[in-house]
Amino acid sequence: MSQKKGNVFAIAIMYFLFFMIAFVTGLQNPMGIIAKAQFGASNAMSQLGNFMNFFAYAFLGIPAGLFLKKRGYKVTSLTAVGVGFCGVLVSFLSGVFGNYWVYLLGALISGFSMCMLNTVVNPMLNTLGGGGNRGNQLIQFGGSCNSIGATIVPWFAGILIGDVTAETSIKDVNPALFVAMGIFALAFVIILLSSIPEPELEAAKEAEERGEKTEGEGVLSSVKGALKHRNLLLGIIAIFVYIGVEVGIPNIANLYMTTGAAEGGLGLAAGIAGTFVGAYWFLMLVGRLIGGSIGARVSSKMMVSTVSIAGIAFLLLAIFLPSSLTITLFKAQVPVSILFMVLCGLCTSIMWGAIFNLSVEGLGKYTAIASGIFMTMVVGGGILPIVQGAVADALGFLNSYWLIIIYLVYILWFALIGSRVKKEA
Protein backbone atom coordinates (compact mmCIF):
# COMPACT_ATOMS: atom_id res chain seq x y z
CA MET A 1 0.00 0.00 0.00
CA SER A 2 1.43 3.44 -0.95
CA GLN A 3 1.96 6.04 1.73
CA LYS A 4 -0.80 8.23 0.25
CA LYS A 5 -3.34 5.39 0.26
CA GLY A 6 -2.22 4.37 3.73
CA ASN A 7 -2.83 7.91 4.96
CA VAL A 8 -6.30 7.97 3.40
CA PHE A 9 -7.21 4.71 5.14
CA ALA A 10 -5.77 5.98 8.44
CA ILE A 11 -7.89 9.12 8.12
CA ALA A 12 -10.98 6.96 7.51
CA ILE A 13 -10.28 4.96 10.69
CA MET A 14 -9.89 8.17 12.71
CA TYR A 15 -13.23 9.39 11.34
CA PHE A 16 -14.88 6.14 12.42
CA LEU A 17 -13.46 6.62 15.92
CA PHE A 18 -14.85 10.16 15.95
CA PHE A 19 -18.31 8.67 15.34
CA MET A 20 -17.90 6.26 18.25
CA ILE A 21 -16.87 9.04 20.64
CA ALA A 22 -20.08 10.95 19.95
CA PHE A 23 -22.39 7.95 20.02
CA VAL A 24 -21.25 6.73 23.44
CA THR A 25 -20.85 10.19 24.97
CA GLY A 26 -24.24 11.24 23.61
CA LEU A 27 -26.00 8.44 25.48
CA GLN A 28 -25.49 10.41 28.70
CA ASN A 29 -27.90 13.11 27.47
CA PRO A 30 -31.09 10.99 27.47
CA MET A 31 -29.79 9.16 30.56
CA GLY A 32 -30.30 12.46 32.40
CA ILE A 33 -34.03 12.20 31.70
CA ILE A 34 -34.05 8.63 33.01
CA ALA A 35 -32.15 9.68 36.16
CA LYS A 36 -34.87 12.23 36.96
CA ALA A 37 -37.69 9.76 36.32
CA GLN A 38 -36.26 6.54 37.81
CA PHE A 39 -34.16 7.91 40.65
CA GLY A 40 -35.84 11.26 41.40
CA ALA A 41 -32.71 13.29 40.66
CA SER A 42 -32.73 17.10 40.52
CA ASN A 43 -31.72 18.96 37.35
CA ALA A 44 -28.17 19.24 38.72
CA MET A 45 -27.90 15.62 39.88
CA SER A 46 -29.42 14.31 36.65
CA GLN A 47 -26.15 15.40 35.03
CA LEU A 48 -24.06 13.18 37.32
CA GLY A 49 -23.76 10.38 34.75
CA ASN A 50 -22.59 12.95 32.21
CA PHE A 51 -20.17 14.23 34.87
CA MET A 52 -18.70 10.76 35.46
CA ASN A 53 -18.24 10.31 31.71
CA PHE A 54 -16.24 13.53 31.47
CA PHE A 55 -14.59 13.27 34.91
CA ALA A 56 -12.62 10.32 33.53
CA TYR A 57 -10.69 12.83 31.41
CA ALA A 58 -9.30 14.47 34.54
CA PHE A 59 -7.68 11.18 35.60
CA LEU A 60 -6.62 9.81 32.25
CA GLY A 61 -5.86 12.83 30.06
CA ILE A 62 -2.12 13.08 30.68
CA PRO A 63 -1.57 9.30 31.16
CA ALA A 64 -3.35 8.76 27.83
CA GLY A 65 -0.99 11.22 26.14
CA LEU A 66 2.01 9.41 27.61
CA PHE A 67 0.60 6.02 26.63
CA LEU A 68 0.09 7.30 23.09
CA LYS A 69 3.66 8.58 22.95
CA LYS A 70 5.08 5.24 24.15
CA ARG A 71 2.80 2.69 22.42
CA GLY A 72 1.56 4.52 19.34
CA TYR A 73 -1.80 5.13 17.70
CA LYS A 74 -2.84 1.55 16.97
CA VAL A 75 -2.26 0.05 20.42
CA THR A 76 -3.85 3.08 22.09
CA SER A 77 -6.90 2.81 19.82
CA LEU A 78 -7.33 -0.91 20.47
CA THR A 79 -7.04 -0.40 24.22
CA ALA A 80 -9.58 2.42 24.15
CA VAL A 81 -12.08 0.39 22.13
CA GLY A 82 -11.79 -2.57 24.52
CA VAL A 83 -12.33 -0.34 27.54
CA GLY A 84 -15.31 1.27 25.81
CA PHE A 85 -17.00 -2.08 25.23
CA CYS A 86 -16.64 -2.87 28.95
CA GLY A 87 -18.07 0.53 29.91
CA VAL A 88 -21.22 0.12 27.83
CA LEU A 89 -21.60 -3.46 29.11
CA VAL A 90 -21.56 -2.18 32.70
CA SER A 91 -24.19 0.44 31.74
CA PHE A 92 -26.37 -2.37 30.40
CA LEU A 93 -25.90 -4.34 33.62
CA SER A 94 -27.02 -1.29 35.60
CA GLY A 95 -30.38 -1.62 33.87
CA VAL A 96 -30.52 -5.33 34.67
CA PHE A 97 -29.91 -4.64 38.38
CA GLY A 98 -31.70 -1.28 38.48
CA ASN A 99 -28.74 0.22 40.31
CA TYR A 100 -27.83 3.87 39.82
CA TRP A 101 -24.28 3.44 41.16
CA VAL A 102 -23.55 0.69 38.65
CA TYR A 103 -24.80 3.04 35.93
CA LEU A 104 -22.38 5.74 37.15
CA LEU A 105 -19.53 3.21 37.08
CA GLY A 106 -20.38 2.35 33.49
CA ALA A 107 -20.39 6.05 32.59
CA LEU A 108 -16.95 6.45 34.21
CA ILE A 109 -15.44 3.46 32.37
CA SER A 110 -16.91 4.70 29.08
CA GLY A 111 -15.33 8.07 29.82
CA PHE A 112 -11.90 6.45 30.14
CA SER A 113 -12.38 5.03 26.66
CA MET A 114 -13.57 8.32 25.17
CA CYS A 115 -10.57 10.13 26.66
CA MET A 116 -8.12 7.69 25.08
CA LEU A 117 -9.89 7.85 21.71
CA ASN A 118 -9.88 11.66 21.73
CA THR A 119 -6.19 11.61 22.60
CA VAL A 120 -5.58 9.52 19.47
CA VAL A 121 -7.78 11.08 16.80
CA ASN A 122 -6.91 14.77 17.17
CA PRO A 123 -3.10 14.66 16.93
CA MET A 124 -3.30 11.87 14.35
CA LEU A 125 -5.48 13.92 12.00
CA ASN A 126 -3.44 17.05 12.69
CA THR A 127 -0.27 15.10 11.84
CA LEU A 128 -1.73 13.52 8.70
CA GLY A 129 -2.76 17.00 7.55
CA GLY A 130 0.67 18.46 8.25
CA GLY A 131 -0.65 20.86 10.90
CA GLY A 132 -1.81 24.39 10.14
CA ASN A 133 -5.00 24.99 8.15
CA ARG A 134 -4.87 21.53 6.52
CA GLY A 135 -4.62 19.84 9.94
CA ASN A 136 -7.60 21.88 11.13
CA GLN A 137 -9.51 20.90 7.98
CA LEU A 138 -9.10 17.17 8.64
CA ILE A 139 -10.19 17.61 12.27
CA GLN A 140 -13.26 19.54 11.11
CA PHE A 141 -14.27 16.70 8.75
CA GLY A 142 -13.64 14.25 11.60
CA GLY A 143 -15.91 16.38 13.74
CA SER A 144 -18.61 15.91 11.08
CA CYS A 145 -18.51 12.16 11.70
CA ASN A 146 -18.69 12.96 15.40
CA SER A 147 -21.84 14.98 14.77
CA ILE A 148 -23.51 12.13 12.89
CA GLY A 149 -23.27 9.95 15.99
CA ALA A 150 -24.39 12.81 18.21
CA THR A 151 -27.39 13.48 15.95
CA ILE A 152 -28.58 9.88 15.99
CA VAL A 153 -28.32 9.19 19.74
CA PRO A 154 -30.83 11.67 21.26
CA TRP A 155 -33.42 10.92 18.58
CA PHE A 156 -32.95 7.15 18.86
CA ALA A 157 -32.97 7.15 22.67
CA GLY A 158 -35.87 9.61 22.77
CA ILE A 159 -37.99 7.28 20.64
CA LEU A 160 -37.07 4.38 22.92
CA ILE A 161 -38.02 6.35 26.05
CA GLY A 162 -41.25 7.84 24.66
CA ASP A 163 -43.39 9.68 27.20
CA VAL A 164 -41.54 10.20 30.48
CA THR A 165 -43.39 8.43 33.31
CA ALA A 166 -42.63 6.94 36.72
CA GLU A 167 -41.93 3.67 34.88
CA THR A 168 -39.19 5.14 32.68
CA SER A 169 -35.93 3.25 33.30
CA ILE A 170 -32.49 2.44 31.94
CA LYS A 171 -33.86 -0.75 30.37
CA ASP A 172 -35.78 1.42 27.89
CA VAL A 173 -32.55 2.32 26.09
CA ASN A 174 -31.09 -1.21 25.94
CA PRO A 175 -31.26 -1.28 22.10
CA ALA A 176 -28.99 1.80 21.99
CA LEU A 177 -26.55 0.09 24.36
CA PHE A 178 -26.51 -3.02 22.15
CA VAL A 179 -25.74 -0.85 19.12
CA ALA A 180 -22.86 0.80 21.00
CA MET A 181 -21.35 -2.56 21.99
CA GLY A 182 -21.68 -3.74 18.40
CA ILE A 183 -19.87 -0.63 17.14
CA PHE A 184 -17.02 -1.20 19.59
CA ALA A 185 -16.67 -4.85 18.60
CA LEU A 186 -16.60 -3.98 14.88
CA ALA A 187 -14.11 -1.17 15.45
CA PHE A 188 -11.75 -3.46 17.36
CA VAL A 189 -11.61 -5.91 14.44
CA ILE A 190 -11.12 -3.17 11.84
CA ILE A 191 -8.30 -1.49 13.76
CA LEU A 192 -6.63 -4.82 14.59
CA LEU A 193 -6.45 -5.72 10.89
CA SER A 194 -5.39 -2.25 9.76
CA SER A 195 -2.02 -0.63 9.25
CA ILE A 196 -1.89 2.80 10.91
CA PRO A 197 1.03 5.22 10.39
CA GLU A 198 3.15 5.76 13.51
CA PRO A 199 5.30 8.84 12.72
CA GLU A 200 6.47 9.45 16.29
CA LEU A 201 7.35 5.80 16.95
CA GLU A 202 9.18 5.62 13.61
CA ALA A 203 11.10 8.80 14.39
CA ALA A 204 12.10 7.42 17.81
CA LYS A 205 13.22 4.14 16.22
CA GLU A 206 15.34 5.94 13.61
CA ALA A 207 16.93 8.08 16.33
CA GLU A 208 17.73 4.96 18.35
CA GLU A 209 19.34 3.33 15.31
CA ARG A 210 21.53 6.40 14.96
CA GLY A 211 22.54 6.00 18.59
CA GLU A 212 20.70 9.12 19.72
CA LYS A 213 19.07 9.43 23.14
CA THR A 214 15.33 8.69 22.87
CA GLU A 215 14.16 8.67 26.47
CA GLY A 216 13.23 12.33 26.32
CA GLU A 217 11.97 14.39 29.23
CA GLY A 218 10.17 13.04 32.26
CA VAL A 219 6.44 13.50 32.67
CA LEU A 220 6.65 16.56 34.88
CA SER A 221 9.27 18.20 32.67
CA SER A 222 7.20 17.52 29.56
CA VAL A 223 4.09 19.02 31.12
CA LYS A 224 6.01 22.07 32.32
CA GLY A 225 7.63 22.47 28.92
CA ALA A 226 4.30 22.30 27.13
CA LEU A 227 2.62 24.77 29.50
CA LYS A 228 5.36 27.35 28.86
CA HIS A 229 3.56 27.90 25.58
CA ARG A 230 1.02 30.64 26.30
CA ASN A 231 -1.39 29.56 23.58
CA LEU A 232 -1.63 26.05 25.06
CA LEU A 233 -2.16 27.30 28.62
CA LEU A 234 -5.00 29.61 27.58
CA GLY A 235 -6.26 27.06 25.06
CA ILE A 236 -6.87 24.36 27.67
CA ILE A 237 -9.02 26.84 29.58
CA ALA A 238 -10.87 27.57 26.34
CA ILE A 239 -11.50 23.87 25.73
CA PHE A 240 -12.68 23.45 29.35
CA VAL A 241 -15.41 26.05 28.91
CA TYR A 242 -16.11 25.05 25.30
CA ILE A 243 -17.08 21.50 26.28
CA GLY A 244 -19.35 23.03 28.91
CA VAL A 245 -20.98 25.07 26.15
CA GLU A 246 -21.32 22.18 23.70
CA VAL A 247 -22.81 19.79 26.27
CA GLY A 248 -24.68 22.29 28.42
CA ILE A 249 -26.80 23.83 25.66
CA PRO A 250 -28.53 20.57 24.52
CA ASN A 251 -28.52 18.81 27.91
CA ILE A 252 -30.30 21.60 29.77
CA ALA A 253 -32.57 22.23 26.77
CA ASN A 254 -33.58 18.55 26.90
CA LEU A 255 -34.44 18.86 30.59
CA TYR A 256 -36.31 22.12 29.90
CA MET A 257 -38.43 20.49 27.23
CA THR A 258 -39.23 17.27 29.13
CA THR A 259 -39.82 18.82 32.58
CA GLY A 260 -43.47 19.47 33.43
CA ALA A 261 -44.96 22.97 33.22
CA ALA A 262 -45.48 23.05 37.00
CA GLU A 263 -41.69 22.83 37.42
CA GLY A 264 -40.90 25.49 34.85
CA GLY A 265 -40.54 23.20 31.82
CA LEU A 266 -42.48 22.61 28.62
CA GLY A 267 -43.78 19.09 29.33
CA LEU A 268 -42.90 17.63 25.92
CA ALA A 269 -42.46 13.90 25.21
CA ALA A 270 -38.86 12.66 25.23
CA GLY A 271 -39.11 11.67 21.57
CA ILE A 272 -40.04 15.22 20.51
CA ALA A 273 -37.40 16.78 22.76
CA GLY A 274 -34.86 14.28 21.42
CA THR A 275 -35.69 15.39 17.89
CA PHE A 276 -34.83 18.99 18.75
CA VAL A 277 -31.64 17.94 20.51
CA GLY A 278 -30.81 15.76 17.50
CA ALA A 279 -31.34 18.82 15.30
CA TYR A 280 -28.74 20.68 17.39
CA TRP A 281 -26.19 17.93 16.74
CA PHE A 282 -27.23 17.77 13.09
CA LEU A 283 -26.46 21.47 12.73
CA MET A 284 -23.07 20.72 14.27
CA LEU A 285 -22.62 18.22 11.44
CA VAL A 286 -23.57 20.88 8.88
CA GLY A 287 -21.24 23.40 10.49
CA ARG A 288 -18.33 20.97 10.56
CA LEU A 289 -18.82 20.08 6.91
CA ILE A 290 -18.73 23.77 6.08
CA GLY A 291 -15.73 24.22 8.35
CA GLY A 292 -13.96 21.30 6.72
CA SER A 293 -14.64 22.64 3.22
CA ILE A 294 -13.22 26.09 4.00
CA GLY A 295 -10.68 25.04 6.63
CA ALA A 296 -7.72 25.17 4.24
CA ARG A 297 -8.54 28.79 3.32
CA VAL A 298 -9.99 30.35 6.49
CA SER A 299 -7.92 30.56 9.66
CA SER A 300 -8.95 28.88 12.90
CA LYS A 301 -8.88 32.30 14.60
CA MET A 302 -11.43 33.70 12.17
CA MET A 303 -13.66 30.64 12.52
CA VAL A 304 -13.75 30.67 16.33
CA SER A 305 -14.27 34.42 16.69
CA THR A 306 -17.12 34.45 14.15
CA VAL A 307 -19.10 31.57 15.65
CA SER A 308 -18.54 32.85 19.22
CA ILE A 309 -20.20 36.14 18.34
CA ALA A 310 -23.07 34.34 16.60
CA GLY A 311 -23.57 32.01 19.59
CA ILE A 312 -23.77 34.93 22.00
CA ALA A 313 -26.39 36.60 19.77
CA PHE A 314 -28.51 33.42 19.51
CA LEU A 315 -28.54 32.87 23.26
CA LEU A 316 -29.44 36.48 24.01
CA LEU A 317 -32.43 36.07 21.70
CA ALA A 318 -33.35 32.77 23.41
CA ILE A 319 -33.30 34.44 26.82
CA PHE A 320 -35.13 37.66 25.98
CA LEU A 321 -37.77 36.52 23.46
CA PRO A 322 -41.14 36.05 25.25
CA SER A 323 -42.14 32.44 25.90
CA SER A 324 -45.53 33.25 24.37
CA LEU A 325 -43.85 33.51 20.98
CA THR A 326 -44.19 29.93 19.76
CA ILE A 327 -43.99 27.85 16.61
CA THR A 328 -45.41 24.43 15.76
CA LEU A 329 -42.81 21.84 14.77
CA PHE A 330 -42.84 18.03 14.93
CA LYS A 331 -46.55 18.24 15.94
CA ALA A 332 -45.63 20.21 19.07
CA GLN A 333 -45.88 23.88 19.98
CA VAL A 334 -42.59 25.17 21.33
CA PRO A 335 -41.17 28.61 22.18
CA VAL A 336 -39.01 30.16 19.48
CA SER A 337 -36.25 30.31 22.09
CA ILE A 338 -35.74 26.56 21.58
CA LEU A 339 -34.95 27.16 17.92
CA PHE A 340 -32.19 29.63 18.82
CA MET A 341 -30.71 27.08 21.23
CA VAL A 342 -30.74 24.55 18.39
CA LEU A 343 -29.08 27.05 16.04
CA CYS A 344 -26.16 27.22 18.47
CA GLY A 345 -25.16 23.85 17.02
CA LEU A 346 -23.81 25.76 14.02
CA CYS A 347 -21.68 27.83 16.37
CA THR A 348 -20.22 25.05 18.52
CA SER A 349 -19.58 22.90 15.45
CA ILE A 350 -16.09 24.03 14.51
CA MET A 351 -14.80 25.11 17.91
CA TRP A 352 -13.22 21.83 19.02
CA GLY A 353 -10.88 21.36 16.08
CA ALA A 354 -10.08 25.05 15.72
CA ILE A 355 -9.30 25.55 19.43
CA PHE A 356 -7.10 22.44 19.39
CA ASN A 357 -5.34 23.69 16.28
CA LEU A 358 -4.68 27.12 17.83
CA SER A 359 -3.59 25.60 21.14
CA VAL A 360 -0.92 23.23 19.78
CA GLU A 361 0.50 25.59 17.17
CA GLY A 362 4.28 25.76 17.56
CA LEU A 363 4.52 23.05 20.25
CA GLY A 364 6.70 20.65 18.25
CA LYS A 365 7.89 17.77 20.47
CA TYR A 366 5.32 18.69 23.13
CA THR A 367 2.33 17.96 20.86
CA ALA A 368 1.64 14.46 22.26
CA ILE A 369 1.76 15.50 25.92
CA ALA A 370 -0.22 18.63 25.04
CA SER A 371 -2.94 16.41 23.59
CA GLY A 372 -3.10 14.60 26.92
CA ILE A 373 -3.33 17.87 28.86
CA PHE A 374 -6.00 19.00 26.41
CA MET A 375 -8.02 15.85 27.08
CA THR A 376 -7.77 16.40 30.84
CA MET A 377 -9.63 19.70 30.48
CA VAL A 378 -12.52 17.99 28.69
CA VAL A 379 -13.73 17.36 32.25
CA GLY A 380 -15.43 20.72 31.77
CA GLY A 381 -18.17 18.84 29.93
CA GLY A 382 -18.98 17.07 33.19
CA ILE A 383 -18.52 19.89 35.68
CA LEU A 384 -20.10 22.86 33.92
CA PRO A 385 -23.46 21.21 33.02
CA ILE A 386 -23.89 20.36 36.72
CA VAL A 387 -23.24 24.01 37.58
CA GLN A 388 -25.70 25.07 34.89
CA GLY A 389 -28.23 22.54 36.21
CA ALA A 390 -27.87 23.99 39.69
CA VAL A 391 -28.51 27.49 38.32
CA ALA A 392 -31.55 26.10 36.49
CA ASP A 393 -32.84 24.65 39.78
CA ALA A 394 -32.39 28.02 41.51
CA LEU A 395 -33.18 30.60 38.82
CA GLY A 396 -34.92 28.75 36.00
CA PHE A 397 -33.83 27.03 32.80
CA LEU A 398 -33.46 30.12 30.59
CA ASN A 399 -31.46 32.10 33.16
CA SER A 400 -28.94 29.26 33.31
CA TYR A 401 -27.86 30.17 29.77
CA TRP A 402 -26.16 33.35 31.05
CA LEU A 403 -23.36 31.02 32.10
CA ILE A 404 -23.00 29.83 28.50
CA ILE A 405 -22.76 33.43 27.31
CA ILE A 406 -19.91 34.09 29.77
CA TYR A 407 -18.06 31.02 28.48
CA LEU A 408 -18.49 32.17 24.87
CA VAL A 409 -17.05 35.59 25.72
CA TYR A 410 -13.88 33.91 27.00
CA ILE A 411 -13.61 31.73 23.88
CA LEU A 412 -13.96 34.87 21.73
CA TRP A 413 -11.14 36.53 23.69
CA PHE A 414 -8.95 33.43 23.28
CA ALA A 415 -9.46 33.39 19.53
CA LEU A 416 -8.64 37.09 19.09
CA ILE A 417 -5.88 37.55 21.68
CA GLY A 418 -5.09 34.52 23.85
CA SER A 419 -4.17 32.22 20.96
CA ARG A 420 -1.19 34.26 19.84
CA VAL A 421 1.86 31.99 19.78
CA LYS A 422 4.20 33.15 22.54
CA LYS A 423 6.40 30.90 24.63
CA GLU A 424 6.56 31.55 28.38
CA ALA A 425 3.06 31.98 29.83
Secondary structure as GFF3:
##gff-version 3
##sequence-region A 1 425
A	DSSP	alpha_helix	3	26	.	.	.	ID=ss1
A	DSSP	alpha_helix	28	39	.	.	.	ID=ss2
A	DSSP	three_ten_helix	45	47	.	.	.	ID=ss3
A	DSSP	alpha_helix	48	97	.	.	.	ID=ss4
A	DSSP	alpha_helix	100	128	.	.	.	ID=ss5
A	DSSP	alpha_helix	132	161	.	.	.	ID=ss6
A	DSSP	three_ten_helix	170	173	.	.	.	ID=ss7
A	DSSP	alpha_helix	174	192	.	.	.	ID=ss8
A	DSSP	alpha_helix	199	209	.	.	.	ID=ss9
A	DSSP	alpha_helix	219	227	.	.	.	ID=ss10
A	DSSP	alpha_helix	230	258	.	.	.	ID=ss11
A	DSSP	three_ten_helix	261	263	.	.	.	ID=ss12
A	DSSP	alpha_helix	270	294	.	.	.	ID=ss13
A	DSSP	alpha_helix	300	320	.	.	.	ID=ss14
A	DSSP	beta_strand	326	329	.	.	.	ID=ss15
A	DSSP	beta_strand	332	335	.	.	.	ID=ss16
A	DSSP	alpha_helix	336	348	.	.	.	ID=ss17
A	DSSP	alpha_helix	351	360	.	.	.	ID=ss18
A	DSSP	three_ten_helix	364	366	.	.	.	ID=ss19
A	DSSP	alpha_helix	367	376	.	.	.	ID=ss20
A	DSSP	three_ten_helix	377	379	.	.	.	ID=ss21
A	DSSP	alpha_helix	380	395	.	.	.	ID=ss22
A	DSSP	three_ten_helix	398	400	.	.	.	ID=ss23
A	DSSP	alpha_helix	401	413	.	.	.	ID=ss24
A	DSSP	pi_helix	414	418	.	.	.	ID=ss25
###
